[in-house]
Structures are given as structure tokens and as C-alpha cells.
């Protein structure tokens, strides 16, 4: 198993979250299952390189791409990926590397080559099928929550679901933190209805007004979400959606967010 794909610090955090395997039969047990660490290496390889599952180099990884896909499916159904993301967010908060006073939200369109759940005619890509990644980050660009919708869904429809998806983060003295004090967004989120909903949750909306000239100064804080999208789309499998099942693409998104959080932990120590 190539260590450059699954370093020890990532594997140590994934192991406690994996579901237990069913016991093997004593008589006719069949072939030994592929090691979980090897399967994770194949998943990370596809995430980073963007190759199809059939093109995973079995000689290098240690198993076929179909096996890796099955583990991705099983672990997505078991809820491994959101729990891994939450675990790393708690570590960042415990280490004092998270600043949730300010948060920024935005969406990004990706083309969907295969139809499936959460795909729709994109208004920015000649009505071709597409999906959207919706992201909320903290002051430093650390991804707090990510979601997937059809390409024809308006960004503002995912504003409240994203706020609800931020986990309650422990790790510091006091109550768990899950809400920012200020939320920054571009003109696409400029609706008084949502400003009111944000204020009801004790959050101050910092949303640019439509019809006003640029230069409000909000971009000085909001730019971090654009940078985080650039980080996400460095994982080539996320630039274009190939998975028909939305939960598998969502799992890859959450795995990428976890790797970004882990990189921040590494640079701090």
C-alpha cells in the first residue's frame, strides 16, 4: 500500500470509524477480504487522480478499483465520511486553529456526465446536466460543511441547510460551537427573507446588496471560500461529477474536506 496516498495520521483517524466486518464462515470461508487500508488507498487515488474505477492500477494499490468502489459505497452508507470530517474539525478547535466568529458561504457548479440524483439542467452551461457544490468555511477557509444539489438549484436554497449541517464542535471549555457570529456571502444570497432567518439564529448577515457598485469591502473576508473551492477542485475527481449515486459523490466531497483539515493540522505542528 503506497504510504503517500494514505499517511499514518489519516489512517489512524479513519480506523475507529470503520464498521465491523461480519464474521467469516468456518467452513468454506472464501477469499480473504482486501485490507481496509489498501481499499482506502484506492479511493484516495481515484479522488486525487480523477481516473475511472476500472483504471485503478491494481499492481500499485493492491486491489481492483471495483473493490475500492464497493468500500466507498459501504462506508458512505455507514456514515464514515461525515464523522471523519467532524473528528478533524474537533481536533482543529481543540488546537485553537479554528475561528468561527466569521464564516463565508458560496456555491460552485460542476458538470455531471452521468445523470442521477441531484443533477439538473445547468443555467450556466447551456442547460447541460450538472450539479452544485455548496460550501461554508470559517475565517481561515477550513471547510465546515459541504453539500451537493442539482445544477439548477439556487445557491440561497442551501444557505440554511448548510448552517444546520455544521456539527457541534467540542474541544474547548464551554458549550460546543456550531454557529458563527457573522456570515459573509455574495449578491446571490441577497434576500431579506434569509437575512431575517439568519438573524433569528443570532448571526449577523454580511451579504452584498444587488444593484450596488462593487467595492463593499466584504470580499476581504469572503475570498477564503473561493480559495477553499480551489483546494477542493485540486482533487480531480471533484471537478466533474462521474458518480451516478449522489451519496458517493457526497462521500468524496467529505473525504476531500477531511484531507484539507488534516493538512491544516500538519502545518500547525
C-alpha positions as CSV (number, residue, x, y, z in Angstrom):
1,X,0.0,0.0,0.0
2,X,1.6,3.3,-1.0
3,X,2.2,5.4,2.0
4,X,2.0,8.7,0.0
5,X,-1.8,8.0,-0.6
6,X,-2.8,7.1,3.0
7,X,-0.3,8.5,5.5
8,X,-0.4,7.2,9.0
9,X,-2.1,10.3,10.5
10,X,-5.1,9.9,8.1
11,X,-5.3,6.1,8.7
12,X,-5.2,6.5,12.5
13,X,-8.3,8.7,12.3
14,X,-10.2,6.5,9.9
15,X,-9.8,3.1,11.6
16,X,-12.1,3.8,14.6
17,X,-14.9,4.9,12.3
18,X,-15.0,1.9,10.0
19,X,-17.9,-0.5,10.5
20,X,-17.1,-4.0,11.9
21,X,-16.9,-6.8,9.3
22,X,-19.3,-9.7,9.6
23,X,-17.6,-12.9,11.0
24,X,-16.3,-15.3,8.4
25,X,-17.7,-18.7,8.0
26,X,-15.6,-21.6,9.4
27,X,-16.5,-23.8,6.5
28,X,-15.9,-22.5,3.0
29,X,-14.8,-19.1,4.2
30,X,-13.9,-17.9,0.7
31,X,-11.1,-15.5,-0.1
32,X,-9.7,-13.1,2.5
33,X,-11.2,-9.6,2.2
34,X,-8.9,-6.8,1.0
35,X,-7.4,-4.9,3.8
36,X,-9.3,-1.7,4.6
37,X,-6.1,0.5,4.3
38,X,-5.5,-0.8,0.8
39,X,-9.0,0.0,-0.2
40,X,-8.8,3.5,1.2
41,X,-5.6,4.0,-0.8
42,X,-7.5,3.2,-4.0
43,X,-10.3,5.6,-3.0
44,X,-7.8,8.4,-2.4
45,X,-6.1,7.6,-5.7
46,X,-9.3,8.0,-7.6
47,X,-10.1,11.2,-5.7
48,X,-6.7,12.8,-6.5
49,X,-6.1,11.5,-10.0
50,X,-9.6,11.5,-11.3
51,X,-9.3,8.2,-13.1
52,X,-12.2,5.8,-13.5
53,X,-12.6,3.0,-11.0
54,X,-11.6,0.4,-13.7
55,X,-8.4,2.2,-14.3
56,X,-7.1,1.9,-10.7
57,X,-3.6,0.3,-11.0
58,X,-4.1,-2.9,-9.0
59,X,-0.4,-3.7,-9.0
60,X,0.4,-0.4,-7.3
61,X,-2.6,-0.1,-5.0
62,X,-3.0,-3.8,-4.1
63,X,-6.7,-4.3,-5.1
64,X,-9.0,-3.6,-8.0
65,X,-10.9,-0.4,-8.5
66,X,-14.2,-2.2,-8.2
67,X,-13.3,-3.3,-4.7
68,X,-12.4,0.3,-3.8
69,X,-15.8,1.4,-5.1
70,X,-17.6,-1.1,-3.0
71,X,-15.8,0.0,0.1
72,X,-16.6,3.6,-0.7
73,X,-20.3,2.6,-1.0
74,X,-20.3,0.6,2.2
75,X,-18.5,3.3,4.2
76,X,-20.8,6.0,2.8
77,X,-23.8,4.1,3.9
78,X,-22.2,3.6,7.3
79,X,-21.7,7.4,7.7
80,X,-17.9,7.2,7.9
81,X,-17.1,10.3,5.9
82,X,-19.1,12.9,7.8
83,X,-17.8,11.5,11.1
84,X,-14.3,11.7,9.8
85,X,-14.8,15.3,8.9
86,X,-16.3,16.1,12.3
87,X,-13.4,14.4,14.1
88,X,-10.9,16.6,12.4
89,X,-12.9,19.7,13.0
90,X,-12.9,18.9,16.7
91,X,-9.2,18.5,16.6
92,X,-8.7,21.8,14.9
93,X,-10.9,23.5,17.5
94,X,-9.1,21.8,20.4
95,X,-5.8,23.0,18.9
96,X,-7.0,26.6,18.6
97,X,-6.8,26.6,14.8
98,X,-10.4,27.3,14.1
99,X,-12.0,30.8,14.1
100,X,-15.8,30.5,13.7
101,X,-16.6,34.1,14.5
102,X,-16.6,34.8,10.8
103,X,-17.9,32.3,8.2
104,X,-18.4,32.5,4.4
105,X,-20.7,30.6,2.1
106,X,-20.8,30.1,-1.7
107,X,-21.6,27.6,-4.4
108,X,-19.8,26.2,-7.4
109,X,-21.1,24.4,-10.5
110,X,-19.6,21.2,-11.8
111,X,-20.7,19.2,-14.9
112,X,-22.3,15.9,-14.4
113,X,-21.5,13.5,-17.2
114,X,-23.9,10.8,-16.0
115,X,-27.5,11.5,-14.9
116,X,-28.6,10.6,-11.4
117,X,-29.9,12.1,-8.2
118,X,-29.0,15.8,-7.7
119,X,-28.4,16.6,-11.3
120,X,-30.3,19.2,-13.4
121,X,-30.0,21.5,-16.4
122,X,-27.4,24.0,-15.6
123,X,-28.2,27.6,-16.4
124,X,-24.5,28.4,-16.8
125,X,-23.6,25.5,-19.0
126,X,-26.0,25.6,-21.9
127,X,-28.6,23.5,-20.0
128,X,-26.2,20.5,-19.8
129,X,-26.7,18.2,-16.8
130,X,-24.8,19.5,-13.8
131,X,-24.5,19.6,-10.1
132,X,-23.5,22.2,-7.5
133,X,-21.2,22.1,-4.6
134,X,-22.3,24.3,-1.7
135,X,-19.7,25.1,1.0
136,X,-19.4,27.0,4.2
137,X,-16.0,27.8,5.7
138,X,-14.5,29.5,8.7
139,X,-12.3,32.6,8.8
140,X,-9.3,30.6,7.7
141,X,-11.1,28.7,4.9
142,X,-11.5,25.5,6.8
143,X,-14.5,23.7,5.4
144,X,-17.2,23.3,8.0
145,X,-19.9,21.7,5.9
146,X,-20.4,20.8,2.2
147,X,-23.5,19.7,0.3
148,X,-24.5,18.5,-3.2
149,X,-27.5,19.7,-5.2
150,X,-28.7,19.8,-8.8
151,X,-27.1,22.3,-11.0
152,X,-30.4,24.3,-11.4
153,X,-30.8,24.9,-7.7
154,X,-30.3,28.5,-6.5
155,X,-27.4,28.9,-4.1
156,X,-29.6,30.6,-1.5
157,X,-31.8,27.5,-1.1
158,X,-28.8,25.7,0.6
159,X,-28.0,28.6,3.0
160,X,-29.9,27.3,6.0
161,X,-29.2,23.6,5.3
162,X,-25.5,24.4,5.3
163,X,-25.8,26.3,8.6
164,X,-27.7,23.3,10.1
165,X,-25.1,20.9,8.8
166,X,-22.2,22.5,10.8
167,X,-21.6,20.0,13.6
168,X,-21.5,20.9,17.2
169,X,-17.8,21.1,17.8
170,X,-16.3,20.3,21.2
171,X,-12.7,20.5,22.2
172,X,-12.7,23.8,24.2
173,X,-14.1,24.8,27.5
174,X,-17.8,25.8,27.4
175,X,-20.7,24.7,25.2
176,X,-20.0,23.1,21.8
177,X,-19.7,25.7,19.0
178,X,-21.7,25.3,15.8
179,X,-22.8,28.9,14.8
180,X,-20.7,31.8,13.6
181,X,-21.2,35.3,14.7
182,X,-21.1,36.8,11.2
183,X,-21.9,35.2,7.9
184,X,-20.4,36.6,4.6
185,X,-22.0,35.9,1.2
186,X,-22.1,37.4,-2.3
187,X,-25.1,39.0,-4.1
188,X,-26.6,35.7,-4.9
189,X,-27.7,35.4,-1.3
190,X,-29.3,38.9,-1.1
191,X,-32.8,38.1,0.0
192,X,-34.5,39.8,3.0
193,X,-36.2,36.5,4.0
194,X,-32.9,34.8,4.5
195,X,-31.4,37.8,6.3
196,X,-34.3,37.5,8.8
197,X,-33.8,33.8,9.2
198,X,-30.0,34.3,9.8
199,X,-30.7,37.0,12.4
200,X,-33.2,34.7,14.2
201,X,-30.3,32.3,14.8
202,X,-28.2,35.1,16.4
203,X,-25.9,35.5,13.3
204,X,-25.2,38.9,11.7
205,X,-25.6,38.6,7.9
206,X,-22.9,40.3,5.9
207,X,-24.4,40.0,2.4
208,X,-23.6,42.2,-0.6
209,X,-26.6,44.1,-1.9
210,X,-27.7,43.6,-5.5
211,X,-27.7,46.7,-7.7
212,X,-25.0,48.4,-5.8
213,X,-21.5,49.1,-7.2
214,X,-18.7,46.7,-6.2
215,X,-16.2,47.7,-3.5
216,X,-18.2,47.0,-0.4
217,X,-15.1,45.5,1.2
218,X,-16.9,42.2,2.1
219,X,-14.6,40.4,-0.4
220,X,-11.7,40.9,2.1
221,X,-13.3,38.2,4.2
222,X,-15.3,36.3,1.7
223,X,-12.4,35.3,-0.6
224,X,-11.4,32.4,1.6
225,X,-14.4,30.3,0.4
226,X,-13.2,30.8,-3.2
227,X,-9.8,29.6,-2.2
228,X,-11.3,26.5,-0.5
229,X,-13.2,25.7,-3.7
230,X,-9.8,25.8,-5.5
231,X,-8.4,23.4,-2.9
232,X,-11.4,21.1,-3.4
233,X,-11.1,21.1,-7.1
234,X,-7.5,20.2,-7.0
235,X,-8.9,16.7,-6.3
236,X,-9.6,15.9,-10.0
237,X,-12.5,13.6,-9.3
238,X,-14.5,16.5,-7.9
239,X,-14.0,18.8,-11.0
240,X,-16.6,16.7,-12.9
241,X,-19.2,14.5,-11.4
242,X,-18.9,11.0,-12.6
243,X,-20.8,9.1,-9.9
244,X,-24.4,8.4,-10.6
245,X,-25.1,7.9,-6.9
246,X,-25.2,11.3,-5.2
247,X,-24.2,9.8,-1.8
248,X,-20.9,8.5,-3.3
249,X,-20.0,11.9,-4.7
250,X,-21.0,13.5,-1.4
251,X,-18.7,11.0,0.4
252,X,-15.8,12.0,-1.9
253,X,-16.5,15.7,-1.1
254,X,-16.4,15.0,2.6
255,X,-13.2,12.9,2.3
256,X,-11.6,15.8,0.4
257,X,-12.7,18.3,3.2
258,X,-11.2,15.9,5.8
259,X,-7.9,15.9,3.9
260,X,-7.9,19.7,3.8
261,X,-8.5,19.8,7.6
262,X,-5.7,17.3,8.1
263,X,-3.3,19.4,6.1
264,X,-4.0,22.4,8.3
265,X,-3.3,20.3,11.4
266,X,0.0,19.2,9.9
267,X,1.2,22.8,9.1
268,X,0.4,23.9,12.7
269,X,2.8,21.4,14.4
